[in-house]
Amino acid sequence: MNLFPDLNGKHILVTGAASGIGLAIAQRLVQAGAHVIAGVRKSQDAERLRRDEGFEPLLLDVGDLASVGSALNDLRPLDGLVNCAGIASLEGCLELDPAEFDRVMAVNARGAALVAKHVAKAMVAVGRRGAIVNVSSQAALIALDSHLSYCASKAALDAITRVMALELGPLGIRVNSVNPTVTLTPMAVAAWSDPAKRDPALAAIPLGRFAEPVEVADPVLFLLSDAAAMITGVSLPVDGGYTCR
């Protein structure tokens, strides 16, 4: 039995597709029948994904205005977008570095908004209905120590999601976000290996564990699919119940 949403023949751009959650989403999309355009910053990642995964690579640094313009100004109409590119800078409010704050906001908020603008304009130009999913975070919904710029950027991304849902809904384009908890990418496994750090975080999650990348990818596929045809403007926690406290 095929348990994937039917995305057969859909053309979907995934930013941040080189690794982690973005790669899991792109792989899951291929399993669901979609053609994946993989947005990556490095040429070596582009070639690896073309060779090993069969994705169509697109060199794209969402934090760089020139890169966004050159990659997307002549973008062909797509059926969907997953904004997954993101960065973090861990510092408290008393140590806040303005340059780091701007860097995080440029990628996580401004970059996602601009990529979505280009994708949506190409859809609207040909009257194509579609869906956009922004990969946000539980950090948009609650406060985390030493995550000021990251929390602010993801809260901004959720606000961008709602505004775009309001404006693009009449044009047939749905916009939603998913808000995962700590997700066990290789980088996160290393970052959360210390029990002194890991155990209190796990204790705050009612389901008692962190998420696997595929457990974030599958809700994204649902929101891209016609099974979610009446869902737009939501921020969906994928957090094991962390934010219900």
C-alpha positions as CSV (number, residue, x, y, z in Angstrom):
1,M,0.0,0.0,0.0
2,N,1.3,3.5,-0.9
3,L,1.0,5.6,2.2
4,F,2.5,8.8,0.6
5,P,0.3,11.6,-0.5
6,D,-0.2,11.7,-4.3
7,L,2.3,14.3,-5.6
8,N,2.9,12.5,-8.9
9,G,4.2,14.8,-11.5
10,K,4.4,17.8,-9.2
11,H,7.4,20.1,-9.5
12,I,8.5,21.3,-6.1
13,L,11.4,23.4,-5.0
14,V,13.1,22.5,-1.6
15,T,15.6,25.0,-0.2
16,G,18.2,23.7,2.2
17,A,18.0,20.4,0.5
18,A,21.6,19.4,0.9
19,S,21.2,17.7,4.3
20,G,19.1,17.2,7.4
21,I,15.4,18.0,7.3
22,G,15.6,19.4,3.8
23,L,17.2,16.3,2.3
24,A,14.6,14.1,4.1
25,I,11.8,16.2,2.6
26,A,13.2,16.0,-0.9
27,Q,13.7,12.3,-0.7
28,R,10.2,11.8,0.6
29,L,8.8,13.9,-2.2
30,V,10.5,11.8,-4.8
31,Q,9.0,8.7,-3.2
32,A,5.6,10.4,-3.6
33,G,6.2,10.9,-7.3
34,A,7.3,14.6,-7.3
35,H,10.1,16.1,-9.3
36,V,12.4,17.9,-6.9
37,I,14.3,21.1,-7.5
38,A,17.0,21.1,-4.8
39,G,18.1,24.5,-3.7
40,V,21.7,24.4,-2.3
41,R,24.5,26.9,-1.8
42,K,27.5,24.8,-2.8
43,S,28.2,23.4,-6.3
44,Q,29.6,20.2,-4.8
45,D,26.3,19.5,-3.1
46,A,24.4,20.3,-6.3
47,E,26.4,17.6,-8.2
48,R,26.1,15.1,-5.4
49,L,22.3,15.5,-5.2
50,R,22.0,15.2,-9.0
51,R,24.1,12.1,-9.0
52,D,23.0,10.3,-5.9
53,E,19.4,11.4,-5.5
54,G,18.2,12.4,-9.0
55,F,17.2,15.9,-7.9
56,E,17.4,18.9,-10.2
57,P,19.9,21.1,-8.4
58,L,19.6,24.9,-8.2
59,L,22.4,27.0,-6.8
60,L,20.7,29.3,-4.4
61,D,21.9,31.2,-1.2
62,V,18.6,32.4,0.2
63,G,20.5,34.9,2.4
64,D,22.1,36.6,-0.5
65,L,19.9,39.0,-2.5
66,A,21.9,38.7,-5.7
67,S,21.8,34.9,-5.5
68,V,18.0,34.9,-5.0
69,G,17.6,37.2,-7.9
70,S,19.8,35.3,-10.4
71,A,18.4,31.9,-9.4
72,L,14.7,32.8,-9.3
73,N,14.0,35.8,-11.5
74,D,13.2,33.6,-14.5
75,L,11.8,30.7,-12.5
76,R,9.3,28.5,-14.3
77,P,6.0,27.9,-12.7
78,L,6.1,25.2,-10.0
79,D,3.5,23.4,-8.0
80,G,5.0,23.8,-4.6
81,L,7.8,25.2,-2.4
82,V,9.3,24.1,0.8
83,N,11.4,26.8,2.5
84,C,13.8,24.7,4.6
85,A,17.0,26.7,4.4
86,G,17.9,28.0,7.9
87,I,20.6,29.0,10.3
88,A,21.0,29.6,14.0
89,S,23.1,31.8,16.2
90,L,23.1,30.9,19.9
91,E,23.4,33.9,22.1
92,G,21.4,35.5,24.9
93,C,19.9,38.9,24.9
94,L,22.8,40.5,26.8
95,E,25.3,39.1,24.3
96,L,23.3,39.9,21.2
97,D,25.5,40.7,18.2
98,P,23.7,43.0,15.7
99,A,25.5,41.4,12.7
100,E,24.5,37.9,13.8
101,F,20.9,39.0,14.3
102,D,20.8,40.4,10.8
103,R,22.4,37.3,9.3
104,V,19.9,35.0,10.9
105,M,16.9,37.2,10.0
106,A,18.2,37.5,6.4
107,V,18.2,33.7,5.9
108,N,15.3,32.5,8.1
109,A,12.8,35.3,7.5
110,R,13.7,37.6,4.6
111,G,15.2,34.8,2.4
112,A,12.1,32.6,2.9
113,A,9.8,35.5,2.1
114,L,11.7,36.4,-1.1
115,V,11.9,32.8,-2.4
116,A,8.1,32.4,-1.7
117,K,7.5,35.7,-3.6
118,H,9.2,34.5,-6.7
119,V,7.6,31.1,-6.6
120,A,4.1,32.6,-6.0
121,K,4.5,35.2,-8.8
122,A,5.4,32.4,-11.3
123,M,2.3,30.4,-10.2
124,V,0.0,33.4,-10.4
125,A,1.3,34.4,-13.9
126,V,-0.1,31.2,-15.3
127,G,-3.0,30.7,-13.0
128,R,-1.6,27.7,-11.3
129,R,-2.8,26.6,-7.9
130,G,-0.1,25.4,-5.5
131,A,1.2,25.2,-1.9
132,I,4.0,26.6,0.1
133,V,5.3,25.1,3.3
134,N,7.7,27.0,5.5
135,V,9.9,25.0,7.9
136,S,9.7,27.0,11.1
137,S,10.4,25.8,14.6
138,Q,8.9,25.4,18.1
139,A,11.2,28.4,18.8
140,A,8.5,30.5,17.0
141,L,6.0,29.6,19.6
142,I,7.9,29.6,22.9
143,A,11.0,31.2,24.4
144,L,14.3,29.3,24.4
145,D,17.4,30.4,26.4
146,S,20.2,31.8,24.2
147,H,18.0,31.7,21.1
148,L,17.0,35.4,20.7
149,S,17.7,35.9,17.1
150,Y,16.6,32.3,16.1
151,C,13.3,32.7,18.0
152,A,12.7,36.1,16.5
153,S,13.4,34.8,13.0
154,K,11.1,31.8,13.2
155,A,8.3,33.9,14.8
156,A,8.7,36.3,11.8
157,L,8.5,33.3,9.5
158,D,5.2,32.3,11.0
159,A,3.9,35.8,10.6
160,I,5.1,35.7,6.9
161,T,3.2,32.5,6.6
162,R,-0.1,34.0,7.8
163,V,0.2,37.2,5.7
164,M,1.0,35.1,2.5
165,A,-1.9,32.8,3.3
166,L,-4.2,35.7,3.5
167,E,-3.0,37.4,0.3
168,L,-2.4,34.3,-1.8
169,G,-5.5,32.3,-0.8
170,P,-7.8,34.1,-3.2
171,L,-5.3,33.2,-6.0
172,G,-5.4,29.5,-5.2
173,I,-2.1,29.2,-3.3
174,R,-2.0,27.8,0.2
175,V,0.7,28.7,2.7
176,N,1.5,26.9,5.9
177,S,4.4,26.3,8.3
178,V,5.5,23.3,10.3
179,N,7.2,23.9,13.7
180,P,9.4,21.0,14.7
181,T,11.2,20.3,18.0
182,V,14.8,19.2,18.1
183,T,15.2,17.0,15.0
184,L,17.8,14.3,14.9
185,T,19.9,15.3,11.9
186,P,23.6,14.3,12.2
187,M,24.4,17.8,13.5
188,A,21.7,17.7,16.1
189,V,22.7,14.2,17.3
190,A,26.2,15.6,18.1
191,A,24.8,18.8,19.6
192,W,22.5,17.0,22.0
193,S,24.8,14.1,22.9
194,D,25.5,15.6,26.4
195,P,23.0,14.1,28.8
196,A,23.1,17.3,31.0
197,K,21.7,19.2,28.0
198,R,19.6,16.4,26.4
199,D,17.7,15.0,29.4
200,P,16.0,18.2,30.6
201,A,14.9,18.9,27.0
202,L,13.5,15.4,26.6
203,A,11.7,15.7,30.0
204,A,9.8,18.7,28.6
205,I,8.4,16.7,25.6
206,P,5.3,14.6,26.6
207,L,6.2,12.0,24.0
208,G,9.6,11.7,25.6
209,R,11.8,11.9,22.5
210,F,13.2,14.1,19.8
211,A,11.9,14.0,16.2
212,E,13.4,12.0,13.3
213,P,13.8,14.0,10.0
214,V,11.2,11.9,8.3
215,E,8.7,12.7,11.0
216,V,9.0,16.4,9.9
217,A,9.0,15.5,6.2
218,D,5.7,13.6,6.3
219,P,3.6,16.5,7.6
220,V,5.2,18.7,5.0
221,L,4.1,16.3,2.3
222,F,0.6,16.3,3.7
223,L,0.4,20.1,3.6
224,L,1.7,20.1,0.0
225,S,-1.0,17.6,-1.1
226,D,-4.6,17.9,-1.9
227,A,-5.4,16.1,1.3
228,A,-4.8,19.5,2.9
229,A,-6.8,21.4,0.4
230,M,-8.7,23.4,3.0
231,I,-5.7,24.1,5.2
232,T,-3.9,27.4,5.0
233,G,-2.3,29.9,7.4
234,V,-1.5,27.4,10.1
235,S,1.6,26.8,12.1
236,L,1.7,23.1,12.8
237,P,3.8,22.0,15.8
238,V,5.7,18.8,15.2
239,D,7.1,18.7,18.6
240,G,5.8,15.7,20.6
241,G,3.7,18.0,22.7
242,Y,6.4,20.4,23.8
243,T,4.4,23.6,23.1
244,C,1.3,22.3,24.8
245,R,2.8,23.1,28.2
